[in-house]
Each structure stands twice: as structure tokens, then as C-alpha cells.
Amino acid sequence: MINRIETSIMAGRFFGQAFVLFLLLAMLGQLPVQIHHGQFGQALAQVSSQNIHRDEQRPLPHVSAAFGNKIEEVLIFIQPANPDSALNPGKAIALLSALEANKSQLNAYELVLLYQYFGYAYLAQENYARAADYFNRALAQSPHLPVAMEAQILLVLGQVYLVDDKPRQALNTMQRWTEYVDDMHPDQWALFAKIYYKLGDNDEALVNITEAIDAQLDNKKTPAESWYLLQHSLYIEKEDYKNGLASLKKLVGYYPKARYWKSLSHIYGELKRDQESLAALEICYQLGGLTTEKELLNLSYLLMEENAPYKAAKVLKKGLYVDRIIAPDPNNLMLLAESLRLAKNSRESLVEYEKAAKNSRDPELILRLASAYYDNGKFKEAARAARNALKAPRLKRVDHANFVVGQAELALNNFDEALKFFEAASKDPRSEASAKEWITYVEREKLKTSSATTALPVRQ
């Protein structure tokens, strides 16, 4: 029984999965992504192991059967045999406290085990200060514990300090840990990177997170999602958008989350790669990553600028009428109407213009409504709406309104009215040439109609 306990501790099986994994997940994440090895250069040397205790021999006292039985009982509550059983670290602490009350009867190695299990029990309660205290008590018994166990305790303690927002103690502890191991694993370089980042040493953080990523790839495994996030943020803080883009592209490639596509769109924008920025923003939208009116309107404007009014209309219609994120005010309705008009959907465009112009006194909006009526063959409505726009004092292009009235009246064969408004339009230098051409055309059509009427036979 005692050998099983000692062997399990030495192998790191007790709590290595239950608690150390919890800490690593909380701090660094475990979601895999990939990136090409050697893509990023290193200006500093990453942390390296230096096992100065490799050949150290440590004779240890035996663990008594009585103590071993008590530890077996403790394990029931902090690592149940059934993975579905609930932990009960409070009960474990009570049993350990009873042992601690008679600690004068324990040898140095038994004290190490006692303090170590205290640390794990408090860790299960997320009482990091108490856990760190007991792990330090266990370490204080050195050299009366196996070298591998001392390394394991240092590794866990370093992570506890980091979770407890004590990065300086975490770094000191982890630097001690490197003296007990031959090789470092990728997640340990990532841990150092996180510590350095907490300390504000971004250069060291970048070197170590890059080493973690490259080492993981060398192991034919995919690095954690959070590693790329840290690497990406460190590059962006350095305004190294090129390398920041490379790490982010790996995230969206393997983890196409909306927020990553939004960040990718932003970086493309910083690099003046507008089409790629818009494409990334579209994917972000498709993944549900644009959730505010401002974001949806911005996407719509960009789509219209890129001559994609049909896509813009789809975004606006969904935002207005399905998700109800975009407010149905005149400006937003007019934007939808414009996008539909540019997408050659004059019928739906007119519906939205009517909604936008309802109860509105904006002459520009009323004039757009008049044009929509004209495009849909509703010439009387077009002439009436354009005349209403002309009555407003704030109309910017009076000549345009005159044109709409003139064209609508012409379509109704009201030649004299059409001539009147085309003549009014010709007084604006910006429309003079075009208006005169229309005047010539109207006069010719009027003459044709008059001649045709004169030539009709007289009824008997």
C-alpha cells in the first residue's frame, strides 16, 4: 500500500490530472491550433532546464503503515476512485489536521507527504494562499523527499502563485524548478511566458510563448489556442502587425470564432488591405459576431462602397426586421431603400422609401421617394412627391427635383408642365445642358402629338 502511494506521487498521478490540469486550463487553455514552425524570429533566449540535481542520491526514511493508512483515507476525499464522485477537500483537511496535531511523531518524509496533501486539499478549495503555504512547508523538508517529488511540488507551486496573481513568486519558484529537470515541455514554456507577461516583460514572454508553440509542433501536436492569443497580443503591442497577422490567421483557420475574424478585419485595415478587411468582417457577421447597430451599419456602408448593394440590403433587412438590432428610423430605412435601389430591386426599394418618408419633412428623403415612384412607373405620385420636395427650403439640388417633376409630367403627356420644370432646371448651371436637351425633346414630342391630333378624320 505504501509503495503504491509513493509510486503514484513520484509519477505525478495524484492530482496531476485533477488539479495541475485545472490550473493549466485556467491560465493557458488547451485548445489546439497550428502555425508553420520557425515563422517567428527570436531575439532573446528562452528559459532552459539545467538539472543540477540529476545525480543526487537522497536516502529517505520509511513511511509507517499507520501513516500510510491515514493517507489512503485522505485520498478518498481528494481523488476519489470513481471519477464521478464529488470531491470533499474539507473532510480531507480535517483528517490531515488530526495527523498534523501529532506531527512530532512523524519523520521528515512523512511531514513532506502531510504538507503536500494539505496543499492539494486547499488547492481544491481554491484557497491559494493556504495551498502555497503548505507546499512551501513540504519544500522546507528538503532533502528529505525524492528529487522528482520536489520538482513536482515546485511546478505546482509556481502555477499556484500565478493563479493567485503573484507573478514574481511564480517566476522565482519556476526558476528553481528548472534546476530539477532535464527537459522542458511546451506547456512549461507557455507557463513562463504567462509569468513574464504578468510581470510586464513582453520580450521574454514572446520568446517563451514562441518556443512553446514551436516545441509543440515538433512533437507533432497542435499548440493551445490561448498560446496563439498571447503571441498575437504581444506582437500587436509591439505594433508588429505582420507577425500578429500570421498568428491570428492560424486562429481563424482552426478556430473560426467570430471575435478572431473581427480582429483579423481590424489588422487588415491597419495594413490598408481593405478588400481582405471587408471579407473578414463579412465572415465575422456570418458567425454572429456583429451584434450592435453601429457594427451592422458599418458593414452595410462598406459593402455599398465595394459595389455590393445586394449584400448590404440583406444585412440591413435582417438587422431591421429579423434581429431588430437596427432602429427603423428614417435614415436607416433610407439606407436600406438605397441599397435595394442599387441592387436593381425597385419595387422593394419603393416600399422602404415610403416607410422612411412617412411623416418626414426631409426634402432630400422626399425627393428620393419621388425618384423611386418614377422608377416604379408611378408618375403621378412621383410628380406630387417631387413638388413637395421643392416646397422645402433646405433642398440641396432644386434642379434635381425639377427634373423629376419634368420627367414624370412628360410620361403623363403633360408637355406644358414638363417644359415648365425642365426650363426651371436649366437655370442651374449644373443641369443647364441636360435640361435643354430635354426641352428640345419635349417640344418635338408635343409637336408630334399635336400633328397627329390635327390629322384625325372628322366624325360624320
C-alpha positions in Angstrom: 0.0 0.0 0.0 2.8 2.4 1.0 4.7 1.6 -2.2 1.6 2.4 -4.3 1.2 5.8 -2.6 4.8 6.7 -3.1 4.9 5.4 -6.7 1.8 7.4 -7.6 3.2 10.6 -6.1 6.5 10.1 -7.8 4.8 9.6 -11.1 2.7 12.7 -10.6 -0.6 10.7 -11.0 -2.1 12.1 -7.8 -3.6 15.5 -8.6 -1.5 15.9 -11.7 -4.7 15.5 -13.7 -7.2 16.8 -11.3 -5.5 20.0 -10.1 -2.5 20.8 -12.3 -4.7 20.4 -15.4 -7.2 22.7 -13.8 -4.5 25.3 -13.3 -3.2 25.0 -16.8 -6.6 25.2 -18.3 -7.4 28.3 -16.2 -4.2 30.1 -17.1 -3.3 28.9 -20.6 -6.1 27.0 -22.2 -5.8 23.7 -24.1 -7.5 24.3 -27.5 -5.3 23.2 -30.4 -4.3 25.3 -33.4 -1.4 25.2 -35.8 1.2 27.5 -37.3 4.2 26.9 -39.5 7.3 26.2 -37.5 10.1 28.8 -37.5 7.8 31.6 -38.7 8.7 34.0 -36.0 12.3 35.0 -35.1 13.6 35.1 -31.6 15.7 37.9 -30.2 16.1 36.5 -26.7 17.0 33.1 -25.3 14.0 31.1 -24.0 14.1 29.5 -20.5 16.1 26.3 -20.4 16.4 23.4 -17.9 19.6 22.8 -16.0 19.2 19.7 -13.9 21.9 20.2 -11.2 20.3 17.5 -9.0 20.5 14.8 -11.7 23.0 12.6 -9.8 21.9 13.5 -6.3 21.1 10.5 -4.0 18.6 11.0 -1.2 18.1 8.2 1.3 14.6 8.5 2.7 13.0 7.2 5.9 10.2 4.7 5.6 6.5 5.6 5.7 4.8 3.8 8.6 1.8 1.6 8.0 -0.3 3.7 10.3 0.5 6.9 8.4 0.0 5.2 5.1 -3.5 4.1 6.1 -4.4 7.6 7.1 -3.2 9.0 3.8 -5.2 6.3 1.9 -8.3 7.7 3.7 -7.4 11.2 2.8 -7.1 10.2 -0.9 -10.8 9.1 -0.9 -11.8 12.7 -0.5 -9.4 14.5 -2.7 -9.0 11.9 -5.5 -12.0 9.5 -5.4 -11.6 6.2 -7.2 -14.8 6.9 -9.1 -14.2 9.9 -11.3 -17.9 10.9 -11.0 -17.7 11.1 -7.2 -17.6 14.6 -5.7 -14.5 15.9 -4.0 -14.6 16.7 -0.3 -11.5 18.6 0.4 -12.9 19.8 3.8 -13.0 16.3 5.0 -9.5 15.7 3.8 -8.3 18.7 5.6 -9.9 17.5 8.8 -8.1 14.2 8.6 -4.8 15.9 7.7 -5.2 18.2 10.7 -5.6 15.2 13.0 -2.3 13.9 11.7 -0.7 17.4 12.0 -1.7 17.5 15.7 0.8 14.6 16.2 3.4 15.7 13.8 6.1 15.3 16.4 5.7 11.5 15.8 6.2 11.8 12.0 9.5 11.6 10.3 10.7 14.1 7.7 9.4 12.3 4.7 6.0 11.8 6.3 5.9 15.5 7.0 6.6 16.1 3.3 3.6 13.9 2.4 1.4 15.5 5.0 2.2 19.1 3.8 1.9 18.1 0.2 -1.6 16.7 0.6 -2.6 19.7 2.7 -1.5 21.8 -0.3 -3.6 19.8 -2.7 -6.6 19.8 -0.4 -6.5 23.6 -0.1 -5.9 23.9 -3.8 -9.2 22.0 -4.3 -10.9 24.7 -2.3 -9.2 27.4 -4.4 -7.6 28.7 -1.2 -4.3 29.5 -3.0 -2.6 31.3 -0.1 -3.0 28.2 2.2 -2.1 25.9 -0.6 1.1 27.8 -1.2 2.0 27.9 2.5 1.8 24.1 2.8 3.6 23.4 -0.4 6.4 25.6 0.9 6.4 23.7 4.2 6.8 20.5 2.2 9.8 22.0 0.2 11.3 23.2 3.5 11.9 19.5 4.4 14.4 19.1 1.5 16.4 17.0 1.1 14.1 14.5 2.8 12.0 14.0 -0.3 12.7 12.5 -3.7 14.1 14.9 -6.3 11.3 14.2 -8.7 8.7 15.0 -6.0 10.5 18.3 -5.1 10.4 19.2 -8.8 6.7 18.4 -9.0 5.9 20.5 -5.9 7.8 23.4 -7.3 6.0 23.2 -10.6 2.6 23.1 -8.9 3.6 25.9 -6.5 4.7 28.1 -9.4 1.3 27.7 -11.0 -0.5 28.4 -7.7 1.4 31.7 -7.4 0.5 32.7 -10.9 -3.2 32.0 -10.3 -3.0 33.9 -7.1 -1.6 36.9 -9.0 1.8 36.7 -7.5 4.0 36.6 -10.7 7.3 37.4 -9.0 7.0 34.5 -6.6 5.8 32.4 -9.5 8.9 33.3 -11.6 11.3 32.6 -8.6 9.7 29.2 -8.0 9.7 28.2 -11.6 13.4 29.2 -12.0 14.1 26.9 -9.0 12.1 24.2 -10.8 14.4 24.3 -13.9 17.3 23.1 -11.7 15.5 19.8 -11.2 14.5 18.7 -14.7 16.4 17.6 -17.8 13.8 18.8 -20.3 11.1 21.3 -20.5 7.7 20.7 -22.1 5.8 23.1 -24.3 3.2 23.9 -21.7 6.0 24.9 -19.3 7.5 27.4 -21.7 3.9 28.7 -22.1 3.7 29.0 -18.3 6.9 31.0 -18.2 5.5 33.2 -21.0 2.4 33.9 -18.9 4.5 34.8 -15.9 6.7 37.2 -17.9 3.6 38.7 -19.4 2.2 39.3 -15.9 5.5 40.9 -14.9 5.3 43.2 -17.9 8.4 41.7 -19.6 6.8 41.3 -23.0 10.0 40.4 -24.8 10.7 37.4 -22.6 7.0 36.5 -22.8 7.2 36.5 -26.6 10.3 34.4 -26.8 8.9 31.8 -24.5 5.5 31.5 -26.0 7.0 31.2 -29.4 9.3 28.4 -28.1 6.2 26.7 -26.6 4.5 26.8 -30.0 7.4 25.5 -31.9 8.2 22.8 -29.5 4.6 21.6 -29.6 4.8 21.4 -33.3 8.0 19.5 -33.1 6.0 17.0 -31.0 3.5 16.7 -33.9 0.8 18.3 -31.7 -1.2 21.4 -32.2 -0.5 24.3 -29.8 -3.1 25.6 -27.5 -5.5 28.3 -28.7 -4.5 30.6 -25.8 -0.8 30.4 -26.8 -1.5 31.9 -30.1 -3.7 34.5 -28.5 -0.9 35.5 -26.2 1.6 35.5 -29.0 -0.8 37.6 -31.2 -1.4 40.2 -28.4 2.3 40.5 -27.8 3.0 41.2 -31.5 0.2 43.8 -31.6 1.5 45.6 -28.5 4.8 45.9 -30.4 2.8 47.1 -33.5 4.3 44.2 -35.4 1.2 43.7 -37.5 2.8 41.4 -40.0 3.6 38.7 -37.4 0.5 39.5 -35.4 -1.5 38.8 -38.6 0.3 35.5 -39.1 -0.6 34.2 -35.6 -4.2 35.4 -35.9 -4.7 33.7 -39.3 -3.9 30.4 -37.6 -6.5 31.0 -35.1 -9.2 31.8 -37.6 -8.1 28.8 -39.7 -8.5 26.3 -36.9 -10.9 28.1 -34.6 -13.1 30.3 -36.8 -14.6 32.2 -33.9 -16.3 35.5 -34.7 -14.1 37.6 -32.4 -11.0 36.4 -34.2 -12.4 37.3 -37.6 -13.3 40.7 -36.3 -9.7 41.2 -35.1 -8.4 39.9 -38.4 -10.6 42.5 -40.2 -9.1 45.2 -38.0 -5.5 44.2 -38.7 -6.1 44.0 -42.4 -7.5 47.5 -42.1 -4.3 48.7 -40.3 -2.3 47.2 -43.2 -4.6 49.0 -45.8 -5.8 45.7 -47.2 -9.4 46.9 -47.5 -10.9 44.1 -49.5 -9.5 41.4 -47.2 -10.6 43.5 -44.2 -14.2 43.5 -45.6 -14.1 39.8 -46.4 -13.0 39.0 -42.8 -15.8 41.3 -41.4 -18.3 39.5 -43.6 -17.3 36.2 -42.1 -17.5 37.7 -38.6 -21.0 38.7 -39.4 -22.0 35.3 -40.7 -20.7 33.8 -37.5 -22.9 36.2 -35.5 -20.0 38.4 -34.3 -21.6 41.8 -35.2 -24.2 42.4 -32.6 -24.7 46.2 -32.4 -26.4 48.7 -34.7 -23.1 50.5 -35.3 -21.3 47.4 -36.4 -24.1 46.3 -38.8 -24.4 49.8 -40.3 -20.7 50.0 -40.8 -20.7 46.7 -42.6 -23.5 47.8 -44.8 -21.8 51.1 -45.8 -18.6 49.2 -46.6 -20.5 46.7 -48.8 -22.1 49.5 -50.7 -18.8 51.2 -51.1 -17.5 47.9 -52.6 -20.4 47.8 -55.1 -22.2 45.0 -53.2 -25.6 46.6 -52.5 -27.4 43.3 -52.6 -25.3 42.0 -49.6 -25.8 45.4 -47.9 -29.5 45.1 -48.3 -29.5 41.6 -46.8 -27.6 42.8 -43.7 -29.9 45.7 -43.3 -33.1 43.8 -43.7 -32.1 41.1 -41.2 -30.9 43.8 -38.7 -34.1 45.8 -39.1 -36.8 43.1 -39.4 -35.4 39.8 -38.0 -32.9 40.6 -35.3 -34.4 44.0 -34.7 -30.9 45.4 -33.8 -31.1 48.3 -36.2 -33.6 51.0 -35.3 -36.3 51.6 -38.1 -35.6 55.3 -38.2 -35.8 57.3 -41.5 -32.0 57.3 -42.0 -31.7 53.5 -41.6 -34.8 52.8 -43.7 -33.4 55.2 -46.4 -30.1 53.3 -46.4 -32.0 50.0 -46.9 -34.0 51.6 -49.7 -30.9 52.9 -51.4 -29.2 49.5 -51.2 -32.2 47.9 -52.7 -32.4 50.5 -55.5 -28.7 50.0 -56.3 -29.4 46.2 -56.3 -32.0 46.8 -59.0 -34.9 45.9 -56.8 -37.0 49.0 -57.4 -40.2 47.5 -56.0 -38.8 46.7 -52.5 -36.8 49.9 -52.6 -40.1 51.9 -53.0 -41.6 50.2 -50.0 -38.7 51.2 -47.8 -38.6 54.7 -49.2 -42.3 55.1 -48.3 -41.6 53.9 -44.8 -38.7 56.2 -44.5 -40.5 59.3 -45.8 -43.7 58.7 -43.8 -44.3 61.8 -41.7 -40.9 63.1 -42.7 -40.2 66.7 -43.8 -36.7 66.0 -45.0 -36.7 67.3 -48.7 -33.8 65.0 -49.7 -35.7 61.9 -48.5 -38.9 63.1 -50.2 -37.0 63.6 -53.4 -35.6 60.1 -53.2 -39.1 58.8 -52.7 -40.2 60.8 -55.8 -37.4 59.1 -57.9 -38.5 55.7 -56.5 -42.1 56.4 -57.6 -40.8 57.3 -61.1 -38.7 54.1 -61.3 -41.8 52.1 -60.5 -43.9 53.8 -63.1 -46.0 55.7 -60.6 -45.7 59.0 -62.4 -48.5 61.0 -60.6 -47.0 60.0 -57.2 -43.5 61.0 -58.5 -44.6 64.4 -59.7 -46.5 65.1 -56.4 -43.6 64.0 -54.2 -41.1 66.0 -56.2 -43.3 69.1 -55.9 -43.4 68.6 -52.2 -39.6 68.5 -52.1 -39.5 71.7 -54.0 -41.5 73.4 -51.3 -38.9 72.8 -48.7 -36.3 75.5 -48.1 -33.5 73.1 -47.3 -33.4 71.2 -50.6 -29.8 71.0 -51.8 -30.4 70.2 -55.5 -33.5 72.1 -56.7 -32.6 71.3 -60.2 -32.9 67.5 -59.5 -36.4 67.9 -58.1 -37.4 69.9 -61.2 -36.0 67.2 -63.4 -38.1 64.5 -61.6 -41.3 66.6 -62.0 -40.5 67.3 -65.6 -39.8 63.6 -66.4 -43.0 62.5 -64.6 -45.2 65.0 -66.3 -43.7 64.0 -69.7 -44.5 60.4 -69.0 -48.1 61.6 -68.4 -48.0 63.5 -71.7 -48.4 66.8 -69.8 -46.0 68.6 -72.1 -46.5 72.1 -70.9 -45.9 71.1 -67.3 -42.9 69.2 -68.3 -41.5 72.1 -70.2 -42.0 74.4 -67.3 -40.0 72.3 -64.9 -37.2 71.5 -67.4 -36.9 75.2 -68.0 -36.6 75.7 -64.3 -33.9 73.0 -64.1 -32.0 74.7 -66.9 -31.4 77.8 -64.8 -28.9 75.8 -62.7 -25.5 75.7 -64.5 -25.0 72.1 -63.3 -28.1 70.9 -65.2 -28.4 73.5 -68.0 -27.1 71.4 -70.9 -29.1 68.3 -70.0 -32.3 70.3 -69.3 -32.0 72.0 -72.7 -31.8 68.6 -74.4 -35.0 67.5 -72.6 -36.7 70.7 -73.6 -35.9 70.0 -77.2 -37.2 66.5 -76.9 -40.4 67.6 -75.2 -41.1 70.2 -77.8 -40.6 67.6 -80.5 -43.0 65.2 -78.8 -45.5 67.9 -78.2 -45.4 68.8 -81.9 -45.8 65.1 -82.9 -48.8 64.7 -80.7 -50.4 67.9 -82.0 -49.9 66.9 -85.6 -51.3 63.5 -85.0 -54.4 65.1 -83.4 -54.9 67.5 -86.4 -54.7 64.7 -88.9 -57.5 62.7 -87.3 -60.7 62.4 -89.6 -63.7 64.4 -88.8 -66.6 62.4 -87.4 -69.7 62.3 -89.5 
